[in-house]
Amino acid sequence: MTDGKRHILRDIEKLCPGEFAITACIITVTIAVIITVVKEQMKTDIEIDPQKEVYLFLHGRADLREKAEIALITYGFPKEKIVTASSKNIGKVGDYVVMLWRPPNPDHIKIQEITEVKEVEPNKMFGFWKGVSKRDLDTVSLE
């Protein structure tokens, strides 16, 4: 074993159990912060193509349709690309899902990209969307 490794082991052995736990917590928190920063950086590097179809989920809030469409148009999506999502009308890989978030009183729109579409037997609640996988890309305020 090299001197460096022996030195580290000796230092760890000198720590009392409480100090070791604190050190482990500090290391864990540091790793979590680094992972979060990297994930946020990856999100900001994503380019959204406004020429793709956008499937809008209103989650029962039809009263917010116009507000949502205005927010999406301001974001850069053309009105003709905004499609009201239904249980039978699903998109394809690369299209976007936008939904009023967080039901029942949404204050923003979550933008997601469709990453996979599997053939499924539809159920009553989600229909064919049950087989659609998505990843979060961005959010837009409804205000």
TASULZI-V568063 format. One record per helix or strand. SS is the DSSP state (hx for helix, st for strand). FROM is the first residue (numbers start at 1). TO is the last residue. If there is no record, write none. Layout:
((SS & FROM & TO) (SS & FROM & TO))
//
This chain:
((hx & 3 & 14) (hx & 17 & 44) (st & 54 & 57) (hx & 62 & 75) (hx & 79 & 81) (st & 82 & 84) (st & 96 & 101) (st & 108 & 117) (st & 123 & 123) (st & 127 & 127) (hx & 128 & 131) (st & 132 & 141))
//
